[in-house]
Amino acid sequence: MNRIFLDLVRIFIAVDIGIVVFCYLEDNKVWLYNTQLAFFSTALIILGSFIGYSNSVKRQLENGNVGEDILKKYEDPYNIDDEEEIDKEKLKELKKPKLKWYEAILFSFKGGFNFIRILGYGFLIFSFIFLVKKNIFDVYSFLFGVSIVPAIALIYSLIIKRKFN
């Protein structure tokens, strides 16, 4: 897991250096500011999410919640299909209570909540406001800077998937 994280960071840095060189060669400071601020904030968001969810998976493994068979979710755990008559009271006793919507949100929130991710979102908002107030905001370069990090992550995950298959 650490190897994947370090590989992604190296790729992000290499692509960022390429963007900086391109902007300097084109002598376009507006593109440089927009792409760099958007790129940096998006990289923080993605890396924070990666760290948060990998820590969540590690905690689940430490607690003994090793991946169960997916089909077990869909099988009939109480053998109700075998019985002709279903006693409704017995069924209520056997079924586990479902999580309420707010409990499900809280459980999933723990994996995604990470200081680096929150910092990235704050930096993205601050960057946008800063660029607009200085009258140097360019929509295309900002969107380009925001889209580079997810594109790199997607391409990297496809390469890793192909390598393991």
N, C-alpha and C positions, 0 to 999 in steps of 0.2 A: 504494500500500500504506500509506503514511503517512497519507493522507487517511482511509482506512477506520479505522485505529487511532485517530486523533484523533476521528473521529465517534463511535466506540464509547466512548471515554473521556468525551466530552461527554454522551452519553446516560446512561452510568453515573452521572455526577455529578448530572445533572438528576433521575434517578429516586431517587437517594440523598437529595437535598434534599427530594423529595416524601415519602419515608419518614420522615425526621426531623421534618418539619412535621406529618405525620399523628400520629406518636407524641407530640409535644409537645401537640397539640390534644386528644388523648385522655388526656393526662397518664398515660402508661403507660411508665415507665422500664424495666421488664423487657423489653417488646417492643423498646424502643429499643436496649438493650444487645445483645440477642440478634440482632436483624436487622442492626445495624451491624457487629458482629464477624463474623457469617457472611457478610454482603454484601462486606465489605472483603477477607476471606480468599479468597472465591470469585473476586472480581474480580482479585486478584493471580494466582491459579492460571490463569484464562482468559487474562489479558493476557500472562503469562509463556509460556503455550503458544503464543499467537499470535506473540509475538516469536521464540521458539525455532524454530518451524516456518517462519516467513517467512525467518529467517536460513539455515535449512537449504535452502530452495528457492533463495535467492540464491546460496549456495555451489554448488549443483548447476548453476545456469545459468552461473556463472563458470567452472566446470570443463568446460563444453561439453556437459553432459548435458541437452540440450534435448529436450522431450517427443517421444518416438518414437511412431510410429503404434501404437495399441493393438493392432491386428490382427496386427502383426508377432510379437507374443508367441505368438499361436495358430496362425500359419502354420507350415508345415513348412520350417524353415530349411535342412535338409540334403537336400531333395528325396527323402526316403525313400519317400514315398507313390507316387512314379513307378516305383520299382524293384519288381520282383516278388519277388526274394529279398533279404533283408536280412542283410548280413554283421554278426554281433554284435560282432566285434572292431572293425570299421570304425565301427559305431555308437558304441561306447564311446570311440573316439578323437575322434569329432566332437562328442559332447555335452560341454557345459561342466559342470564339477562344481558341484553345488548347494551353497548356503551351509549350513553346519551351523546348528542352532537357536540356539546361543549367538552366532554371528556375525551372524545376522539380528537378534537382539535388540540387539546392540551398535550395528549400523548404524541401526536405528530409534530407539535411545535417544538418539543424538546430536541428533536433531531436537527431541525433547521435553525434553531436559535444559536447564534454564535456571535461573539463580539465583533469579529472581523467582518462578518456579513452585514451586521447592522452599521458598522463603520463605513462599509462600502456604499450602502444605500444613502447614508448621510452625506458622504463625499460626492455621490452622483447628484443629489439635489443641490448641494452647495455649489458644485461646478456649473450646473445649469444656470443657477441664479447669478453666479459670478460672471459667466460669459455673456448673459443677456444684459446685465447692468453695464458692462464694459463695451457693449455694442460690437462684440467680436464673435457672437454665436453664429455658427454656420450649421444648418440642419444636416446637410449631407455628410460633412466631415464628422459631426458628432455621432450620427447614426453609424457611420463607418467604424468609428472607434468603439462604439458599443457592440457592434455585431462581430468584431474580430474575435473576441475571447470565446463566445459560444461556438463560433465556427471552428476554432482551433480545438476546443474540447470535443466537439462532435467528430471531427476528422480523426483526432487521436483515439477516441473510443472505438471508431470503426476499424482503425488499424489494429488496435489491441484485440478486438473481437475476431478479426480475420487471423491474427497470429495464433490465438488459442483454438481456433476451429481447424 
